């Protein structure tokens, strides 16, 4: 099974990372903002950066 872990950088990403005993045995990849904390925390993981738009789509 392959899982996708998605969270914003900062606290949300940290909380997901703390669940490592749950996801570490699976093939996985991460989607998060391309920031220093996420690059550092996930340096040995497959990470796809995401970006947010300055425009509001309501």
C-alpha positions as a Markdown table, in Angstrom:
| # | Residue | x | y | z |
|---|---|---|---|---|
| 1 | Unk | 0.0 | 0.0 | 0.0 |
| 2 | Unk | 1.2 | 3.5 | -0.8 |
| 3 | Unk | 0.1 | 6.4 | 1.4 |
| 4 | Unk | 0.1 | 10.2 | 0.8 |
| 5 | Unk | 0.7 | 12.3 | 3.9 |
| 6 | Unk | -0.5 | 15.9 | 3.4 |
| 7 | Unk | -0.1 | 18.8 | 5.9 |
| 8 | Unk | 0.9 | 22.4 | 6.0 |
| 9 | Unk | 4.4 | 23.2 | 7.3 |
| 10 | Unk | 4.8 | 23.8 | 11.0 |
| 11 | Unk | 2.5 | 22.2 | 13.6 |
| 12 | Unk | 0.4 | 20.1 | 11.2 |
| 13 | Unk | 3.5 | 18.6 | 9.6 |
| 14 | Unk | 5.0 | 17.9 | 13.0 |
| 15 | Unk | 1.9 | 16.1 | 14.2 |
| 16 | Unk | 1.9 | 13.9 | 11.1 |
| 17 | Unk | 5.6 | 13.2 | 11.6 |
| 18 | Unk | 5.0 | 12.1 | 15.2 |
| 19 | Unk | 2.7 | 9.4 | 13.9 |
| 20 | Unk | 5.8 | 7.8 | 12.3 |
| 21 | Unk | 5.2 | 4.3 | 14.0 |
| 22 | Unk | 2.0 | 4.2 | 12.0 |
| 23 | Unk | 3.3 | 5.1 | 8.5 |
| 24 | Unk | 7.0 | 4.2 | 8.5 |
| 25 | Unk | 6.4 | 0.6 | 7.2 |
| 26 | Unk | 4.5 | 1.8 | 4.1 |
| 27 | Unk | 5.6 | 3.2 | 0.8 |
| 28 | Unk | 4.8 | 6.9 | 1.2 |
| 29 | Unk | 5.2 | 10.4 | -0.1 |
| 30 | Unk | 4.5 | 13.8 | 1.4 |
| 31 | Unk | 2.8 | 16.9 | 0.1 |
| 32 | Unk | 3.5 | 20.1 | 2.0 |
| 33 | Unk | 4.6 | 23.7 | 1.6 |
| 34 | Unk | 8.2 | 24.2 | 0.4 |
| 35 | Unk | 9.6 | 25.8 | 3.5 |
| 36 | Unk | 12.8 | 25.3 | 5.5 |
| 37 | Unk | 11.2 | 23.3 | 8.3 |
| 38 | Unk | 9.5 | 20.9 | 6.0 |
| 39 | Unk | 12.6 | 20.4 | 3.9 |
| 40 | Unk | 14.6 | 19.7 | 7.0 |
| 41 | Unk | 12.1 | 17.4 | 8.6 |
| 42 | Unk | 11.5 | 15.4 | 5.4 |
| 43 | Unk | 15.1 | 15.4 | 4.0 |
| 44 | Unk | 15.1 | 11.6 | 3.7 |
| 45 | Unk | 11.5 | 11.4 | 2.5 |
| 46 | Unk | 9.8 | 11.8 | -1.0 |
| 47 | Unk | 8.2 | 15.2 | -0.8 |
| 48 | Unk | 6.1 | 17.1 | -3.4 |
| 49 | Unk | 5.9 | 20.8 | -2.7 |
| 50 | Unk | 2.6 | 22.6 | -2.9 |
| 51 | Unk | 1.9 | 26.3 | -3.2 |
| 52 | Unk | -1.0 | 28.5 | -2.3 |
| 53 | Unk | -2.4 | 31.2 | -4.5 |
| 54 | Unk | -2.6 | 34.8 | -3.5 |
| 55 | Unk | -6.1 | 34.8 | -5.1 |
| 56 | Unk | -9.2 | 33.8 | -3.3 |
| 57 | Unk | -11.6 | 31.4 | -5.1 |
| 58 | Unk | -14.9 | 31.8 | -3.4 |
